[in-house]
Amino acid sequence: MTLSFTESPPYWTHGREITLAELLDAREERWHRQLKLTAQYRQTLICLTLNIPGPVKSFPLARLTFDAGMLAIERELSRHQCRIAYRESCHGGWGFQGIFLTEQDASDCKKWMVNIEETHPLGRIWDIDVLNAQGEKLSRDGTGYPRRTCLLCSRPAFICGRSRRHSARELLEREISLMKTYFSRQLAEQTAGLFTKAMIYEVTTTPKPGLVDRWHNGAHKDMDIGTFIDSAAALFSYYQECALRGISFHGSDYPALFAAIRPLGLEAEQTMYQAARHANPHKGLIFSGGIFCAAAAHCYAKRGDFRHEDISAICKKMLPNLSKDFEALSHGQPQTHGEKLYRAYHLLGIRGEAMRGYPTVFGWGWNVFTTCLSHGFPLYKSGQITLLYLIAHSEDTNIIARSSYETWDRLTRKLKNFLSSVPIDQLDAEAITARLDAYFMKENISPGGSADLLALVYFLYFLRQWQPVIE
């Protein structure tokens, strides 16, 4: 079963419909299973099921919701230092069921489980029963909580259910909305967290030539490592919003997705300037990071994974209209360093990298980084070596803006030749970094564009290592 939770058509068409007889049989079997376990263990039993109206009980969002419920129960028991003597979960066309057995007093467990049902964003969809050691089901009476209310109105749920005041479809649509909102926010928050982590790993990779790191400010007089960390923290909500745009996006008009996040990026620049005291540590990563967060979150919401080739393809599909930006430069007055370099040398810089689906990141960057890891190099050293290759193989307009096109061309050709002559596992990265750093500091050069690409490589690595936490 895929973990996708944004696809269409509606979710109630995504599973087999069960008959009333099958549903009643499943309930009877569940009850006998509970009695058997309480008789065997003579302990408190906690049973989790889902309140899913309608004939389809098993679909992707329901599975995610069930897993979140199991985790919530485990954490609650752990918080109270309760030992779990037995745990099981199973599912079928009839839905999902999870069982825990613990020595803890049943009345305590009932209070804790009702608290979960009442306070967790998904709690209204969970049905958590508690049986004592004699197999008797405990009620809510005495827990301090009232009876459950209807999902769609303020009446008691049992009254609406008995009178069939609302249709199964109305109730299911409300539950689907709760699930999608919850898991979308979870995914967006965690995606933004990974990107923020990648930004911090980039700036703390040390040493780096001409760049801010833990040792010095490089060729920058207006920024230090604290500036970068302050800016990264302030931009978290921007990356979260970009991820949410990716999650909620449907269809094939990917330029519309870029159009949706572009205004967010303009606002994020002002956030960055305020946090960084008018310095510019992350303008390039506002552009590329927003694209990557939207693309990565969209991939996971749609497919249930983060395949690099899919992220690259989506980035490329999002940005074909950027060519219009360059066409406009043929007539208007260039404003930025990148625009001036395009007018003078037809260098596309980061816009061209983005339009092509970030081939330098997914090619040189990722391949060198994973090769370093395969040789047993730690993350920071792998990042340091990867940065050298990114400087050599990218159109880093930051270097040109701080020196000249001729300097950049000569520098990258020499660096390419050197790197091609030495195997990665024999490369003395510290020595060449020190030489480059001395030169860059003398000439006031900063390969900031390459550093941005390194942050994207770190992000891809963290995506590969990560499994979304369903809480």
N, C-alpha and C positions, 0 to 999 in steps of 0.2 A: 504494500500500500504506500503510495507516494505521500510525502509530508507537505505537498503543496497546499496552500490555503487561500489562493486568490483566483483560481481558475473559474471559468464558467463552462457549462451551464450550471444551474443551481444544484446545491449539494444533495438535495433529496433524490436526485436522479443518478447519484454516483454509487449506489449500492443496491443490493437485492432487497426487495420488499418481503417482509415476513408476514405470515398469517397470524391471526389471533390465536389459533391453536398452538403454533410454534412459540409465540410469546408466552403463553400460559405454561407451556411445557418447560420453557427456559426458567421461568420464575420458580416453578416447582422444583426443578433440579437444583437451582441455586439455594433454595431453602434447605433441601436435604443435605447439600454440601456443607452449609453452615452448621447444621446440627451435628453432622459427622465430625467436623473439626473441633467444635466445642466439647463434644464427648471425648474426643481423643486427647486434647490438650488441657481441658478444664481451665481455660483462660478466657480473657476478654477477647472477643472477635470484632474487628472493624471491617465493614464491607463497603466498598465504593462502587457505585453504578452511576449512570448518567440519565438525567431526565430529558430524553429526546422524544418529542411528540412525533406521531406519524409512523408509517410502516417501514421506513428506512432508518436503521439504528447505527449503522457502521459506515463511516465516511472519513476522509482525511482530517477534517477539523475536529471531529469527535475523538479521533485517536489522540491528537495533540491535547485536547481537553482532558481526556482520561489520564494521559501521562503526567500532565500538570497536577492533577488531583492526587495521583500516587505520590508525587514528589512532595506536595504540600502536607500530606499525612505523615510521611517519613520525617520531614523536618519538624513537624509539631511534636511527634513522639520523641525525637532526638532532643528537642529543646527541653523536654521534661525528663530527659535521661531515662527513657523507657526502653528496655531491651525488647527487640522484636524477635519472638521465638519462631515465627513462621510467616512467610510472605508468598503470595502467588498472584498471578494475573492471567486472564484469558479473555479471548474475544471470539465472536462469530457473527453471523447475520443478525443475531438477537441483540448484539451490542457488546459492552465491555464490563468486566467485573474484576475487582481487585480485593484481596483479603489479607488482613494482618492479624496476627495473634500476639498478645502481650500479657504479662502478669499484672499490669496496672489495673487498678480498680475501674470497673466499667462506668460508674457514674462520673469519674474524672474524665475518662476518655470521651464520654458523651458530651460533656461541656466543651471540651477542646474541639471536637468535630463540629458541633453546632457553631462554634465561634468561627471555624474555617468557612462553613457554609454562608455565614452572615457577613463576613468581612472580606473574603477574597473576591476579586473581580469576576471570577468564574464560579464562585461558590453556589450561585443560584442554579447552575446547571448540574452540580454534583448532588448526589443523594448518598449520604454517608450514614449507614446504619451501624449501631453498636449493640452487640449481644453480650450478656453476662456469661459466666462460666456454665450456667445451667441452660444456655441456649435461649434465654428470654430477651426479646428486643426491648430496649429502653426508649421511652418517649422523650419529647422535648420538655415536658413538665419538670420544673425544678432547675432548669438550666439558666433561667433568667432571660431567655429569649422568647418572643411571641411565636405563634404559628407562622409558617411561611405565607407571604403574600403573593399574589399573582404577578407574573412577569409583565403583564400588559395593563394592569390596573391595581388599585390599592386594596381590593377585596382579598379575603383569605383565599389561598390557592385551592383548597379543597372544595370551596363553594363554587368557584369558577369551573373547576374540573368536573364536578358532579353535574352542573347545569350545562356544560359545554358552551359556555358563554363565548369562548374564542375558538376559532378553527385551529386545527393542528398546523396548518400552513402559517397562520399568523404567529403562533408561538414559535415555530421553528425559525421563521425569518428573524424574529427577535433574538433568539439564541445564536443564530449565525452571525448577526451583527455584533453581539457581545464577544463571540469568539474571535472574529476577524479584527475587531478593534484591539483586543487584548494582545493577540499574537503579532499583529502588525507593529504595535508599540514595542513589544519585547524585541522583535527582530531589528527594528530601527535603532533602538537604544544600544543593542549589542554591536551592530554594525558601526555606529558612530563611535562606540567605545574602542573598537579595534582600530579605527582610523586614527583616533586621537593617540592611541598607544603607538602606532606606526610613526606618527609625527614626533613623538618624544624619543623613540628609538633612533630616529634619523639625527636629531640634533645632539643626542648624547653619544653617537658613534664618534670615537676619538682615537687618534687624531684625524682631522680632515683638512685638506689643503685649502687655505683661504676662507674657510667657513667657520661659523660659530660652532664650538664644541665645548667639552668640559674643561679644556685647557686654556682656550683663549677665544677672542672675538673675531679672529681671522681678519679679513679686510674690511670689517664693519665697525664703524665708530659709534653708530647709534643703536646697536643691539648687542645683547649678551644672551647667555643660555636662559636666564630668567625671562627675558622678553619673549623667547620662543615658547616657553612653557605657559606663560600667561596667555599668549595668543591661542595656543592649541586648546587650552581649557575653555576659553571664551567661544571657540568655534564649534564646540561639541553639539550644541543645539542645531546649528546649521547643517552639519552632516546628518544628524538625526532626521531633520525635515527632508533632506534630499533622499534619504533612504525610504522615508514614508511615501514620497512621490513615486519612487521606483516600485514599491510594493503595491500601490493602488493603481499603477498604470496597466491598462489592458490594450490589446490590439497590436497593430504593426506600425503605427505612425510614431516611430521613435524620435524624430525631430521635435514632436510635441512634448515629449518627456524632457528634452533639453530646454525647450522654451519654458517649461514649468519651473525648472530649477535656476534658470539664469537670473531672474529677478532676486531670488534668494541669495545668490552669490554677490550681487551688488550691495545688498544689505549687510552681508557678512563682511565685506571689505571695511565698511564703517565700524563694525564691531571689532574687527582686527585692529584698526588704527587706534581705537579708543583703548583697547586692552594693551597694545604695544606702545602706547605713548607716542603715537604718530609715526612710528617706524613701520616697515613693511616686511615682516618675516615670512608671510604665508600667502601672498596674493596668488602665486602660481598654484599652490595647493588648494586654495579656495576653488579655483577653476577645475583642476584635475580631480581633487578629492570629492567634490560634489558629484562629478560624473561617475567616479568609481563607486561611491556609496550608493547612488541611485541604481547603477547597473548591477552591482553585486546583490543588493537587497531584492531587486526585481528577479534576478536569476533564482535566488533561493525560494522566494515566494511562489514562483512559477514552477520550478523543477525539484526543489528540495535539496539542492546542492550548489556549489560555487565552482563550476568548471571554468578554468581560465579562458578557454577558447570561446565560451559563451559570453563572458564579461567583455573580452576584446571585441567580439562581433557587435555587441550591443553598443559599446562606446562608439564604434565606427558608424553604426546606423543612426545614432543620436545626432551626429555632427556634420552631415553632408552640407548643410546650409552655411557652415562656417566659411566656405569658399566665397560667399557673398561679402564677408568681411574684408577679404583681400581684394575683391573686385572693386569695392568702394574706395580702397586706398589709392587706386589708379587715378581717382578724380579728386578726392578730398585731401586735406592737410593731415599728414600722419601726426598722431598725438603721443603714442607710447614708443619705447625703444624698439619693441618688436615690430611695430608698424614702420618705423624708419628703416629698420634693417630689411624688411620685405621690399620697400621701395628701392633701396640701394642694391641689394644682393639677391632678392627673391628667396630669402630664407623664411621658412614657414614657422620655425620655432615650435613652441608647445602647441600652437593651434594645428600645425601640420601633423605633429605627433598624435594629437587627439583624433584628427580626421582619419588617420590611417589605423586607428584602433590601438594606439600605443605600442607599435612594434618593437621599439627599443626596450620598453619595460618588459614585455612578454618574451622578447627574444634575448638580447644581450643581458639585460638585468636579471631576469629569472634564471636563465641557464647558468650564468656565472655564479649567482648566489647559491643555487642548489648544488653546483659542482663543489663550491667551497665547503658546504655542509657535508657533502659526501666524503670529503677528505678529513672530516672531524674538526674543522675550524669552528670556533664559537660564533654566535650570531654577530657580535660587533665586528670581529675580524672579517667575517663573510661580507658584511655590509661595507666595510672599508675597501675591500678588494673590488666589490661590485661597483662602488662609486668610481674607481679609476676607469673601469670599462665604460661606464655611462658617460664620463667626461670625454672619453676618446670617441665615442660613437653617437653622441647626440648633438643636435643643433642647439647648443647652450648659448642663447642670446645674451644671457647675463655676462658671460665672459667677453663677448664682442662689445657690449655696451660699455664695459669698464676698460677695454683696451682698444682693439681694432679687429676688423675682419681678418687681416693678414696675420695678426698675432694668434687669433683663434685657429686659423687654418694651419699655421706652422706647428702650433702646440699639439693639436689633435693628431696630425700626421705623425709626429715624432712619438706620441704616446701609443698610437695604434701599432706602429712598427715595433716598439719596445715590448708591448704586451703580447704581440703575436710571436715573439721570439723566446718567451719564457713560459714554461708550463705553470698553471695556476698553483700547483702544490709546491713549486719552487720559487714563487714570487716573493721577494722581500718587500712586502707592502709598506712596512714602516719606513724603509729607506727611501723609496720613491715618493711616498707621501711627504716625508720631511723635505725632500728636494723641491717638490711642487709647492709645498707650503711656503718655503722661503722665497721662491720666485713670485708666487701670487701675492704674498705680503708686500714684497718690494714694489710690485707693479700695481698694487691695489686691485687685484682681480679676485672675483668670487664666483665659483661655478654653482650659483644658486639653482639654476635650472636642473642641473644634474642631481643636486641634493633632493629636489622635489621628486625626481624619478626614483631615487633610492627609497623615499618614504612610500611610494606606491609599491615597490618591490616588497618592503617590509609588510605592507598591508596584505598583499597576496599571500605571503608566508603565513601570517596570522590567520587568514581565512582558511588556509589548508589545514592548520592545526586545530581549528575551532569546531566545536559542535554547539549549535544554539542551545542555550540553557532555558528550558521551559519551567518557569517558576510560578 
